[in-house]
Amino acid sequence: MAAQQGGADSTGAGFVAKTEEHLESHEVYDLLGGLLKKLIIHQPPGDEIIQFLIDELQKKPGACVIIMGPPGIQKSAIAKLVSEGLSLPHINCGALLKSKFGSTIAAGEYVGDDDVWKLVSGELKKNDSWVLSGFPRTRVQARLMQSNTCLPDKFILLHSYKNEANIHGVEQVKEHLYWRNIFGTVELFENVVCQLPCDAAVPEMAKIIERVVSLRAFSNAPLRPMRACIVGPVGAGRSTQSELLARAYGAVHVDVEALLLEQQEHYNMSRQDYVPVEEVSNEELCKIVGQRLRQADCLRKGWILDGFPKTLEQARFLRSSNFTPSRVVHLTVEEAVSLQRLSGRMVDPVTGHVYYAAPAAVAVRQRLVKAKADQPEKVKSRFQEHVENAENVLNEFSWIKTTIRGNAPAPSVCEQIMDFFERPLPRETTQQETGK
């Protein structure tokens, strides 16, 4: 009887695990969460709930996006391009104010928060999805949005660092008003805020925001932040690509080597004696990675996981822990390239900073050392270990993986990865083709 009971429990546990994996990989959790959010916002009568849910499932995917930033960064122009790229209406608060309260603004008078909200809310009510620029500018306006259940899916906060010495007169007043109010405003939307440096031309910034929003034409699940794994042998350029991708998609760069180094430094290990990821147990690595992916910034913004999983056990950990990525990229280079790239990598034992080229400071240059993990024989061993494990890891994610050569210049490799990220996979197009 005990054996039979044990078998039943084992079967039951297996069924639960498979069910959870199916729900996670098909984004059912996201879909149900989005429907629940809409139920709370719209609160349909009890006898209309089922029809309400059916209607919501049949709607095309959309998004409610706020774009804010300091004066003078062309946020309205950026928002207009974003709205065109996502096929969403653009609601320009500044333009609305000028059309309704032009004389008031010209006289230097203040338009009250309630009046601004009435003007903006009238436009918001006309559309289920939108791109809104220039609102909310104050905490009061933000609370008016919340109290009227007008909640954004993404709040894009653009940063631009200016020399205050070059800002004068009215522009200086606008700048000060913005910084006085923005932190209290953003605080109310902290779960959906994504901060981006506005350091590119308007068209490029618009493209970056479109990627951050991640509106998918082939899914009626709500927006899901980017979740991607970049794997490959040592020296393949994983960290370089992960940094570029994290910026492009507004995601968190989760560098497994950096996490491990941080933990080892906690135990007073020197950067020179750093223990490479390949020599750390699966159990310890999974614990470290799991803790990081559960943190709020990863949950809100998504993540680019750099250098994980490296083994089949680690790959299965991601799937069983509801961390199934949406894309897996395998970067490949020859062993000779790996050796050549790491041959020049040196470490400052004082600061722990890694250098790939000689620093300008003579004192720093003279104290640089090579980490034990970067010695040629160690690199060969790490490279071979990746080769032995790569196939099993990739087979766990066969429907969402691709292999890209890492020998090309970094921008070219990044373009190939982004093309893979943004190209719908067969599973993602099935829903549209079947009408489900």
C-alpha positions as a Markdown table, in Angstrom:
| # | Residue | x | y | z |
|---|---|---|---|---|
| 1 | Met | 0.0 | 0.0 | 0.0 |
| 2 | Ala | 2.8 | 2.4 | 0.9 |
| 3 | Ala | 4.6 | 1.6 | -2.4 |
| 4 | Gln | 1.3 | 2.3 | -4.3 |
| 5 | Gln | 0.8 | 5.5 | -2.4 |
| 6 | Gly | 4.4 | 6.6 | -3.1 |
| 7 | Gly | 3.9 | 5.8 | -6.8 |
| 8 | Ala | 0.7 | 7.9 | -6.9 |
| 9 | Asp | 2.5 | 10.8 | -5.2 |
| 10 | Ser | 5.3 | 10.5 | -7.7 |
| 11 | Thr | 2.9 | 10.5 | -10.6 |
| 12 | Gly | 1.0 | 13.4 | -9.1 |
| 13 | Ala | 4.1 | 15.4 | -8.6 |
| 14 | Gly | 5.2 | 14.7 | -12.2 |
| 15 | Phe | 1.8 | 15.8 | -13.5 |
| 16 | Val | 2.0 | 19.1 | -11.5 |
| 17 | Ala | 5.5 | 19.8 | -12.8 |
| 18 | Lys | 4.5 | 19.2 | -16.4 |
| 19 | Thr | 1.4 | 21.3 | -16.0 |
| 20 | Glu | 3.3 | 24.2 | -14.5 |
| 21 | Glu | 5.9 | 24.0 | -17.3 |
| 22 | His | 3.1 | 24.0 | -19.9 |
| 23 | Leu | 1.4 | 27.0 | -18.4 |
| 24 | Glu | 4.7 | 28.9 | -18.1 |
| 25 | Ser | 6.0 | 28.1 | -21.6 |
| 26 | His | 2.6 | 29.0 | -23.2 |
| 27 | Glu | 2.3 | 32.2 | -21.2 |
| 28 | Val | -0.9 | 31.2 | -19.6 |
| 29 | Tyr | 0.1 | 32.8 | -16.3 |
| 30 | Asp | 0.6 | 36.1 | -18.1 |
| 31 | Leu | -2.7 | 35.7 | -19.9 |
| 32 | Leu | -4.7 | 35.0 | -16.7 |
| 33 | Gly | -2.9 | 37.8 | -14.9 |
| 34 | Gly | -3.8 | 40.3 | -17.6 |
| 35 | Leu | -7.5 | 39.2 | -17.6 |
| 36 | Leu | -7.6 | 39.5 | -13.8 |
| 37 | Lys | -6.2 | 43.0 | -14.1 |
| 38 | Lys | -8.9 | 44.0 | -16.6 |
| 39 | Leu | -11.6 | 42.5 | -14.4 |
| 40 | Ile | -10.4 | 44.7 | -11.5 |
| 41 | Ile | -10.2 | 47.8 | -13.7 |
| 42 | His | -13.6 | 47.4 | -15.5 |
| 43 | Gln | -15.6 | 45.5 | -12.9 |
| 44 | Pro | -18.3 | 44.1 | -15.2 |
| 45 | Pro | -21.6 | 42.9 | -13.6 |
| 46 | Gly | -21.6 | 39.3 | -12.4 |
| 47 | Asp | -23.8 | 38.1 | -15.3 |
| 48 | Glu | -21.5 | 39.7 | -17.9 |
| 49 | Ile | -18.1 | 38.5 | -16.6 |
| 50 | Ile | -17.9 | 35.5 | -19.0 |
| 51 | Gln | -18.8 | 37.5 | -22.0 |
| 52 | Phe | -16.4 | 40.2 | -20.9 |
| 53 | Leu | -13.5 | 37.7 | -20.7 |
| 54 | Ile | -14.4 | 36.3 | -24.1 |
| 55 | Asp | -14.4 | 39.8 | -25.7 |
| 56 | Glu | -11.1 | 40.6 | -24.1 |
| 57 | Leu | -9.5 | 37.4 | -25.4 |
| 58 | Gln | -10.7 | 38.2 | -28.9 |
| 59 | Lys | -9.2 | 41.7 | -28.9 |
| 60 | Lys | -5.9 | 42.4 | -30.7 |
| 61 | Pro | -3.0 | 42.9 | -28.4 |
| 62 | Gly | -2.4 | 46.4 | -27.3 |
| 63 | Ala | -0.5 | 48.4 | -24.7 |
| 64 | Cys | -0.8 | 51.6 | -22.7 |
| 65 | Val | 2.5 | 53.4 | -22.6 |
| 66 | Ile | 3.6 | 56.6 | -20.9 |
| 67 | Ile | 6.7 | 58.4 | -22.1 |
| 68 | Met | 8.2 | 61.1 | -19.8 |
| 69 | Gly | 11.4 | 63.0 | -19.7 |
| 70 | Pro | 12.9 | 66.4 | -19.0 |
| 71 | Pro | 12.3 | 69.4 | -21.2 |
| 72 | Gly | 14.1 | 69.6 | -24.5 |
| 73 | Ile | 14.6 | 65.9 | -25.3 |
| 74 | Gln | 11.9 | 65.7 | -28.0 |
| 75 | Lys | 9.8 | 63.2 | -26.1 |
| 76 | Ser | 6.7 | 64.1 | -28.2 |
| 77 | Ala | 8.6 | 63.4 | -31.4 |
| 78 | Ile | 9.8 | 60.1 | -30.0 |
| 79 | Ala | 6.4 | 59.2 | -28.7 |
| 80 | Lys | 4.9 | 59.9 | -32.1 |
| 81 | Leu | 7.3 | 57.5 | -33.8 |
| 82 | Val | 6.7 | 54.9 | -31.1 |
| 83 | Ser | 2.9 | 55.2 | -31.7 |
| 84 | Glu | 3.3 | 54.7 | -35.4 |
| 85 | Gly | 5.6 | 51.8 | -34.9 |
| 86 | Leu | 3.2 | 50.0 | -32.6 |
| 87 | Ser | 0.1 | 51.2 | -34.5 |
| 88 | Leu | -1.3 | 52.9 | -31.4 |
| 89 | Pro | -2.8 | 56.4 | -31.1 |
| 90 | His | -0.5 | 59.1 | -29.7 |
| 91 | Ile | -2.0 | 61.4 | -27.1 |
| 92 | Asn | 0.2 | 64.5 | -26.8 |
| 93 | Cys | -0.6 | 66.3 | -23.5 |
| 94 | Gly | 1.5 | 69.3 | -24.5 |
| 95 | Ala | -0.4 | 69.7 | -27.8 |
| 96 | Leu | -3.8 | 69.3 | -26.0 |
| 97 | Leu | -2.9 | 71.9 | -23.4 |
| 98 | Lys | -1.9 | 74.4 | -26.1 |
| 99 | Ser | -5.1 | 73.9 | -28.1 |
| 100 | Lys | -7.4 | 74.3 | -25.0 |
| 101 | Phe | -5.4 | 76.6 | -22.7 |
| 102 | Gly | -3.1 | 78.4 | -25.2 |
| 103 | Ser | -3.8 | 81.9 | -23.9 |
| 104 | Thr | -3.5 | 80.8 | -20.3 |
| 105 | Ile | -0.1 | 79.2 | -20.9 |
| 106 | Ala | 1.0 | 82.2 | -23.0 |
| 107 | Ala | 0.2 | 84.5 | -20.1 |
| 108 | Gly | 2.5 | 82.3 | -17.9 |
| 109 | Glu | -0.4 | 81.1 | -15.8 |
| 110 | Tyr | -0.7 | 77.5 | -14.3 |
| 111 | Val | -3.3 | 75.1 | -15.5 |
| 112 | Gly | -4.7 | 73.1 | -12.6 |
| 113 | Asp | -4.2 | 69.3 | -12.3 |
| 114 | Asp | -7.9 | 68.6 | -12.4 |
| 115 | Asp | -8.3 | 70.6 | -15.7 |
| 116 | Val | -5.3 | 68.8 | -17.2 |
| 117 | Trp | -6.7 | 65.4 | -16.2 |
| 118 | Lys | -10.2 | 66.2 | -17.7 |
| 119 | Leu | -8.5 | 67.1 | -21.0 |
| 120 | Val | -6.3 | 64.0 | -21.1 |
| 121 | Ser | -8.8 | 61.5 | -19.7 |
| 122 | Gly | -11.3 | 62.5 | -22.5 |
| 123 | Glu | -8.7 | 61.3 | -25.0 |
| 124 | Leu | -7.7 | 58.2 | -23.1 |
| 125 | Lys | -11.4 | 57.0 | -22.8 |
| 126 | Lys | -11.6 | 56.9 | -26.6 |
| 127 | Asn | -9.0 | 54.1 | -26.9 |
| 128 | Asp | -8.2 | 50.8 | -25.2 |
| 129 | Ser | -4.5 | 51.3 | -26.0 |
| 130 | Trp | -2.4 | 54.4 | -26.4 |
| 131 | Val | 1.0 | 56.1 | -26.2 |
| 132 | Leu | 0.8 | 59.1 | -23.9 |
| 133 | Ser | 3.5 | 61.8 | -23.7 |
| 134 | Gly | 3.9 | 64.6 | -21.2 |
| 135 | Phe | 1.5 | 63.3 | -18.6 |
| 136 | Pro | 1.4 | 62.8 | -15.6 |
| 137 | Arg | 3.7 | 65.7 | -14.7 |
| 138 | Thr | 2.8 | 65.8 | -11.0 |
| 139 | Arg | 2.0 | 63.3 | -8.2 |
| 140 | Val | -1.6 | 64.6 | -8.1 |
| 141 | Gln | -2.0 | 63.9 | -11.8 |
| 142 | Ala | -0.6 | 60.4 | -11.3 |
| 143 | Arg | -3.0 | 59.7 | -8.5 |
| 144 | Leu | -5.9 | 60.9 | -10.7 |
| 145 | Met | -4.9 | 58.3 | -13.2 |
| 146 | Gln | -4.7 | 55.6 | -10.6 |
| 147 | Ser | -8.0 | 56.5 | -8.9 |
| 148 | Asn | -9.7 | 56.4 | -12.3 |
| 149 | Thr | -8.2 | 52.9 | -13.0 |
| 150 | Cys | -6.2 | 54.3 | -16.0 |
| 151 | Leu | -3.1 | 52.2 | -15.6 |
| 152 | Pro | -0.1 | 52.0 | -18.0 |
| 153 | Asp | 1.6 | 48.8 | -19.0 |
| 154 | Lys | 4.9 | 50.6 | -19.3 |
| 155 | Phe | 6.1 | 54.0 | -18.0 |
| 156 | Ile | 9.2 | 55.0 | -20.0 |
| 157 | Leu | 11.3 | 57.5 | -18.2 |
| 158 | Leu | 13.9 | 59.1 | -20.4 |
| 159 | His | 17.1 | 60.6 | -18.9 |
| 160 | Ser | 19.2 | 63.3 | -20.4 |
| 161 | Tyr | 22.1 | 64.9 | -18.5 |
| 162 | Lys | 22.6 | 68.6 | -19.3 |
| 163 | Asn | 25.0 | 71.2 | -18.2 |
| 164 | Glu | 22.8 | 73.4 | -16.0 |
| 165 | Ala | 25.1 | 76.4 | -16.8 |
| 166 | Asn | 23.7 | 76.4 | -20.3 |
| 167 | Ile | 20.1 | 76.5 | -19.1 |
| 168 | His | 18.5 | 79.9 | -18.5 |
| 169 | Gly | 15.3 | 81.8 | -18.1 |
| 170 | Val | 12.0 | 79.9 | -18.8 |
| 171 | Glu | 13.8 | 76.7 | -19.7 |
| 172 | Gln | 15.5 | 76.7 | -16.4 |
| 173 | Val | 12.2 | 77.1 | -14.6 |
| 174 | Lys | 10.7 | 74.2 | -16.6 |
| 175 | Glu | 13.8 | 72.0 | -15.8 |
| 176 | His | 13.5 | 72.7 | -12.1 |
| 177 | Leu | 9.7 | 72.0 | -12.1 |
| 178 | Tyr | 10.3 | 68.7 | -13.9 |
| 179 | Trp | 12.9 | 67.5 | -11.4 |
| 180 | Arg | 10.8 | 68.7 | -8.4 |
| 181 | Asn | 7.8 | 66.6 | -9.5 |
| 182 | Ile | 9.1 | 63.6 | -11.4 |
| 183 | Phe | 10.3 | 61.4 | -8.5 |
| 184 | Gly | 7.0 | 61.5 | -6.6 |
| 185 | Thr | 5.2 | 60.8 | -9.9 |
| 186 | Val | 7.4 | 57.8 | -10.8 |
| 187 | Glu | 7.1 | 56.3 | -7.3 |
| 188 | Leu | 3.4 | 55.6 | -8.0 |
| 189 | Phe | 4.2 | 53.6 | -11.1 |
| 190 | Glu | 7.4 | 51.9 | -9.8 |
| 191 | Asn | 6.2 | 48.4 | -10.9 |
| 192 | Val | 6.1 | 49.4 | -14.6 |
| 193 | Val | 8.8 | 52.0 | -14.8 |
| 194 | Cys | 11.7 | 51.5 | -17.3 |
| 195 | Gln | 14.4 | 54.1 | -17.2 |
| 196 | Leu | 16.4 | 54.7 | -20.4 |
| 197 | Pro | 19.2 | 57.1 | -21.3 |
| 198 | Cys | 18.1 | 59.4 | -24.1 |
| 199 | Asp | 21.5 | 59.4 | -25.8 |
| 200 | Ala | 20.5 | 58.6 | -29.3 |
| 201 | Ala | 18.7 | 60.2 | -32.2 |
| 202 | Val | 14.9 | 60.4 | -32.2 |
| 203 | Pro | 14.3 | 57.4 | -34.6 |
| 204 | Glu | 16.8 | 55.2 | -32.7 |
| 205 | Met | 15.2 | 56.1 | -29.3 |
| 206 | Ala | 11.8 | 55.2 | -30.7 |
| 207 | Lys | 13.1 | 51.8 | -31.9 |
| 208 | Ile | 14.6 | 51.1 | -28.4 |
| 209 | Ile | 11.2 | 52.0 | -26.7 |
| 210 | Glu | 9.3 | 49.7 | -29.2 |
| 211 | Arg | 11.6 | 46.8 | -28.1 |
| 212 | Val | 11.1 | 47.6 | -24.5 |
| 213 | Val | 7.3 | 47.6 | -24.9 |
| 214 | Ser | 7.6 | 44.2 | -26.6 |
| 215 | Leu | 4.1 | 44.3 | -28.2 |
| 216 | Arg | 3.6 | 41.0 | -29.9 |
| 217 | Ala | 1.2 | 40.6 | -32.8 |
| 218 | Phe | 1.0 | 36.9 | -32.4 |
| 219 | Ser | -0.2 | 36.7 | -28.8 |
| 220 | Asn | -3.1 | 38.0 | -26.9 |
| 221 | Ala | -1.3 | 37.6 | -23.6 |
| 222 | Pro | -0.3 | 40.9 | -22.0 |
| 223 | Leu | 3.1 | 42.4 | -22.4 |
| 224 | Arg | 5.9 | 40.1 | -21.1 |
| 225 | Pro | 9.4 | 41.6 | -20.4 |
| 226 | Met | 12.3 | 40.1 | -22.4 |
| 227 | Arg | 13.7 | 36.8 | -21.0 |
| 228 | Ala | 16.7 | 35.6 | -22.9 |
| 229 | Cys | 19.7 | 33.4 | -22.2 |
| 230 | Ile | 23.0 | 34.1 | -24.0 |
| 231 | Val | 25.3 | 31.0 | -23.8 |
| 232 | Gly | 28.6 | 30.1 | -25.4 |
| 233 | Pro | 32.2 | 29.2 | -24.6 |
| 234 | Val | 34.5 | 31.5 | -22.7 |
| 235 | Gly | 35.6 | 34.4 | -25.0 |
| 236 | Ala | 32.6 | 34.1 | -27.3 |
| 237 | Gly | 31.5 | 37.7 | -26.5 |
| 238 | Arg | 28.5 | 36.8 | -24.3 |
| 239 | Ser | 28.9 | 39.7 | -21.9 |
| 240 | Thr | 29.4 | 42.3 | -24.6 |
| 241 | Gln | 26.2 | 41.1 | -26.4 |
| 242 | Ser | 24.3 | 40.9 | -23.1 |
| 243 | Glu | 25.1 | 44.5 | -22.3 |
| 244 | Leu | 24.0 | 45.7 | -25.7 |
| 245 | Leu | 20.8 | 43.7 | -25.6 |
| 246 | Ala | 19.9 | 44.7 | -22.1 |
| 247 | Arg | 20.1 | 48.4 | -23.1 |
| 248 | Ala | 18.2 | 47.8 | -26.3 |
| 249 | Tyr | 15.3 | 46.1 | -24.5 |
| 250 | Gly | 15.4 | 47.9 | -21.2 |
| 251 | Ala | 16.1 | 44.6 | -19.4 |
| 252 | Val | 18.4 | 43.6 | -16.6 |
| 253 | His | 21.8 | 42.2 | -17.5 |
| 254 | Val | 22.2 | 39.2 | -15.2 |
| 255 | Asp | 25.9 | 38.3 | -15.4 |
| 256 | Val | 26.4 | 35.0 | -13.7 |
| 257 | Glu | 30.2 | 35.4 | -13.4 |
| 258 | Ala | 29.7 | 38.8 | -11.8 |
| 259 | Leu | 27.2 | 37.3 | -9.3 |
| 260 | Leu | 29.6 | 34.6 | -8.5 |
| 261 | Leu | 32.5 | 37.0 | -8.1 |
| 262 | Glu | 30.5 | 39.1 | -5.8 |
| 263 | Gln | 29.8 | 36.1 | -3.6 |
| 264 | Gln | 33.4 | 35.1 | -3.6 |
| 265 | Glu | 34.6 | 38.6 | -2.7 |
| 266 | His | 32.2 | 38.4 | 0.2 |
| 267 | Tyr | 34.4 | 35.5 | 1.5 |
| 268 | Asn | 37.6 | 37.7 | 0.9 |
| 269 | Met | 38.7 | 35.8 | -2.2 |
| 270 | Ser | 40.9 | 37.9 | -4.6 |
| 271 | Arg | 39.9 | 38.6 | -8.2 |
| 272 | Gln | 43.1 | 36.8 | -9.3 |
| 273 | Asp | 42.0 | 33.6 | -7.6 |
| 274 | Tyr | 38.5 | 33.8 | -9.0 |
| 275 | Val | 36.8 | 30.4 | -9.3 |
| 276 | Pro | 35.2 | 30.1 | -12.8 |
| 277 | Val | 31.6 | 29.2 | -13.2 |
| 278 | Glu | 32.4 | 25.8 | -14.7 |
| 279 | Glu | 33.9 | 24.7 | -11.4 |
| 280 | Val | 30.9 | 25.7 | -9.2 |
| 281 | Ser | 28.3 | 23.1 | -8.4 |
| 282 | Asn | 25.0 | 23.2 | -10.2 |
| 283 | Glu | 23.1 | 23.5 | -6.9 |
| 284 | Glu | 25.0 | 26.6 | -5.8 |
| 285 | Leu | 24.8 | 28.3 | -9.2 |
| 286 | Cys | 21.1 | 27.6 | -9.5 |
| 287 | Lys | 20.5 | 29.1 | -6.0 |
| 288 | Ile | 22.4 | 32.2 | -6.9 |
| 289 | Val | 20.7 | 32.7 | -10.3 |
| 290 | Gly | 17.2 | 31.9 | -8.9 |
| 291 | Gln | 17.6 | 34.5 | -6.2 |
| 292 | Arg | 18.6 | 37.1 | -8.7 |
| 293 | Leu | 15.8 | 36.4 | -11.2 |
| 294 | Arg | 13.2 | 36.6 | -8.4 |
| 295 | Gln | 14.3 | 40.2 | -7.5 |
| 296 | Ala | 11.8 | 43.0 | -8.4 |
| 297 | Asp | 13.8 | 44.6 | -11.2 |
| 298 | Cys | 14.1 | 41.3 | -13.1 |
| 299 | Leu | 10.4 | 40.6 | -12.7 |
| 300 | Arg | 9.4 | 44.0 | -13.9 |
| 301 | Lys | 11.9 | 44.7 | -16.7 |
| 302 | Gly | 12.9 | 41.2 | -17.8 |
| 303 | Trp | 16.4 | 39.8 | -18.0 |
| 304 | Ile | 19.3 | 38.9 | -20.3 |
| 305 | Leu | 20.9 | 35.9 | -18.6 |
| 306 | Asp | 24.6 | 35.9 | -19.4 |
| 307 | Gly | 26.5 | 32.6 | -19.2 |
| 308 | Phe | 23.6 | 30.4 | -17.9 |
| 309 | Pro | 22.6 | 27.6 | -18.2 |
| 310 | Lys | 25.9 | 25.7 | -18.8 |
| 311 | Thr | 24.6 | 22.2 | -18.0 |
| 312 | Leu | 21.5 | 20.1 | -18.5 |
| 313 | Glu | 20.7 | 20.4 | -14.8 |
| 314 | Gln | 20.9 | 24.2 | -14.9 |
| 315 | Ala | 18.6 | 24.2 | -18.0 |
| 316 | Arg | 16.1 | 22.0 | -16.3 |
| 317 | Phe | 16.2 | 24.3 | -13.2 |
| 318 | Leu | 15.1 | 27.3 | -15.3 |
| 319 | Arg | 12.2 | 25.3 | -16.7 |
| 320 | Ser | 11.1 | 23.8 | -13.4 |
| 321 | Ser | 11.3 | 27.2 | -11.6 |
| 322 | Asn | 9.1 | 29.0 | -14.1 |
| 323 | Phe | 12.0 | 30.9 | -15.6 |
| 324 | Thr | 11.6 | 29.5 | -19.0 |
| 325 | Pro | 13.3 | 32.0 | -21.4 |
| 326 | Ser | 11.6 | 33.3 | -24.5 |
| 327 | Arg | 14.8 | 33.0 | -26.5 |
| 328 | Val | 18.1 | 31.2 | -26.1 |
| 329 | Val | 21.1 | 32.3 | -28.2 |
| 330 | His | 24.2 | 30.1 | -28.5 |
| 331 | Leu | 27.3 | 32.2 | -29.5 |
| 332 | Thr | 30.1 | 30.1 | -31.1 |
| 333 | Val | 33.8 | 30.8 | -31.7 |
| 334 | Glu | 36.8 | 28.5 | -32.4 |
| 335 | Glu | 39.0 | 27.6 | -29.5 |
| 336 | Ala | 41.8 | 29.6 | -31.1 |
| 337 | Val | 39.6 | 32.7 | -31.0 |
| 338 | Ser | 38.7 | 32.1 | -27.4 |
| 339 | Leu | 42.4 | 31.8 | -26.4 |
| 340 | Gln | 43.3 | 34.9 | -28.4 |
| 341 | Arg | 40.6 | 37.0 | -26.8 |
| 342 | Leu | 41.5 | 36.0 | -23.3 |
| 343 | Ser | 45.2 | 36.3 | -23.8 |
| 344 | Gly | 45.1 | 40.0 | -23.2 |
| 345 | Arg | 42.6 | 40.0 | -20.3 |
| 346 | Met | 44.3 | 41.3 | -17.2 |
| 347 | Val | 43.0 | 42.0 | -13.6 |
| 348 | Asp | 43.9 | 44.8 | -11.2 |
| 349 | Pro | 44.3 | 43.0 | -7.9 |
| 350 | Val | 43.6 | 46.2 | -6.0 |
| 351 | Thr | 40.3 | 47.3 | -7.6 |
| 352 | Gly | 39.2 | 44.0 | -9.2 |
| 353 | His | 38.7 | 45.8 | -12.5 |
| 354 | Val | 39.2 | 43.8 | -15.7 |
| 355 | Tyr | 41.3 | 45.2 | -18.6 |
| 356 | Tyr | 41.4 | 44.0 | -22.2 |
| 357 | Ala | 43.9 | 46.8 | -23.2 |
| 358 | Ala | 46.7 | 48.5 | -21.2 |
| 359 | Pro | 45.4 | 51.3 | -19.0 |
| 360 | Ala | 46.8 | 54.8 | -19.3 |
| 361 | Ala | 47.9 | 55.0 | -15.7 |
| 362 | Val | 51.4 | 53.5 | -15.3 |
| 363 | Ala | 50.9 | 52.5 | -11.7 |
| 364 | Val | 47.8 | 50.5 | -12.6 |
| 365 | Arg | 49.5 | 49.0 | -15.7 |
| 366 | Gln | 52.4 | 47.7 | -13.6 |
| 367 | Arg | 50.3 | 45.9 | -11.0 |
| 368 | Leu | 48.0 | 44.0 | -13.5 |
| 369 | Val | 48.0 | 40.2 | -13.3 |
| 370 | Lys | 46.3 | 37.4 | -15.2 |
| 371 | Ala | 43.6 | 35.5 | -13.3 |
| 372 | Lys | 44.2 | 31.8 | -12.9 |
| 373 | Ala | 41.0 | 31.0 | -14.7 |
| 374 | Asp | 42.3 | 32.9 | -17.8 |
| 375 | Gln | 45.6 | 30.9 | -18.1 |
| 376 | Pro | 45.7 | 29.2 | -21.5 |
| 377 | Glu | 45.4 | 25.6 | -20.2 |
| 378 | Lys | 42.4 | 26.6 | -18.0 |
| 379 | Val | 40.8 | 28.4 | -21.0 |
| 380 | Lys | 41.2 | 25.2 | -23.1 |
| 381 | Ser | 39.6 | 23.1 | -20.3 |
| 382 | Arg | 36.7 | 25.6 | -19.9 |
| 383 | Phe | 36.2 | 25.7 | -23.7 |
| 384 | Gln | 36.1 | 21.9 | -23.9 |
| 385 | Glu | 33.6 | 21.6 | -21.0 |
| 386 | His | 31.2 | 23.9 | -22.9 |
| 387 | Val | 31.5 | 21.8 | -26.0 |
| 388 | Glu | 30.6 | 18.7 | -24.0 |
| 389 | Asn | 27.5 | 20.3 | -22.5 |
| 390 | Ala | 26.2 | 22.6 | -25.2 |
| 391 | Glu | 24.1 | 20.1 | -27.1 |
| 392 | Asn | 22.2 | 18.9 | -24.1 |
| 393 | Val | 21.5 | 22.4 | -22.9 |
| 394 | Leu | 20.2 | 23.6 | -26.3 |
| 395 | Asn | 18.0 | 20.5 | -26.7 |
| 396 | Glu | 16.1 | 21.6 | -23.6 |
| 397 | Phe | 15.1 | 24.7 | -25.5 |
| 398 | Ser | 15.0 | 23.4 | -29.0 |
| 399 | Trp | 11.9 | 25.5 | -30.0 |
| 400 | Ile | 13.4 | 28.8 | -28.9 |
| 401 | Lys | 17.1 | 28.6 | -29.6 |
| 402 | Thr | 19.4 | 29.6 | -32.4 |
| 403 | Thr | 23.2 | 29.5 | -33.0 |
| 404 | Ile | 25.1 | 32.6 | -34.1 |
| 405 | Arg | 28.7 | 33.0 | -34.9 |
| 406 | Gly | 30.5 | 35.3 | -32.5 |
| 407 | Asn | 33.5 | 36.1 | -34.7 |
| 408 | Ala | 31.9 | 39.1 | -36.4 |
| 409 | Pro | 32.1 | 42.7 | -35.0 |
| 410 | Ala | 29.9 | 43.1 | -32.0 |
| 411 | Pro | 27.3 | 45.4 | -33.7 |
| 412 | Ser | 26.8 | 42.9 | -36.5 |
| 413 | Val | 26.4 | 40.0 | -34.0 |
| 414 | Cys | 23.9 | 42.1 | -32.0 |
| 415 | Glu | 21.8 | 42.8 | -35.1 |
| 416 | Gln | 21.6 | 39.1 | -35.8 |
| 417 | Ile | 20.5 | 38.4 | -32.2 |
| 418 | Met | 17.9 | 41.1 | -32.3 |
| 419 | Asp | 16.5 | 39.9 | -35.5 |
| 420 | Phe | 16.0 | 36.5 | -33.9 |
| 421 | Phe | 14.4 | 38.0 | -30.8 |
| 422 | Glu | 11.9 | 40.0 | -32.9 |
| 423 | Arg | 11.1 | 37.3 | -35.5 |
| 424 | Pro | 8.0 | 35.3 | -34.5 |
| 425 | Leu | 8.7 | 31.7 | -33.9 |
| 426 | Pro | 6.4 | 28.9 | -35.3 |
| 427 | Arg | 4.7 | 28.4 | -32.0 |
| 428 | Glu | 4.0 | 32.1 | -31.6 |
| 429 | Thr | 2.3 | 32.3 | -35.1 |
| 430 | Thr | 0.1 | 29.3 | -34.5 |
| 431 | Gln | -2.4 | 31.3 | -32.4 |
| 432 | Gln | -3.0 | 33.8 | -35.2 |
| 433 | Glu | -3.2 | 31.1 | -37.9 |
| 434 | Thr | -5.8 | 29.1 | -35.9 |
| 435 | Gly | -7.7 | 32.2 | -34.8 |
| 436 | Lys | -7.3 | 31.3 | -31.1 |
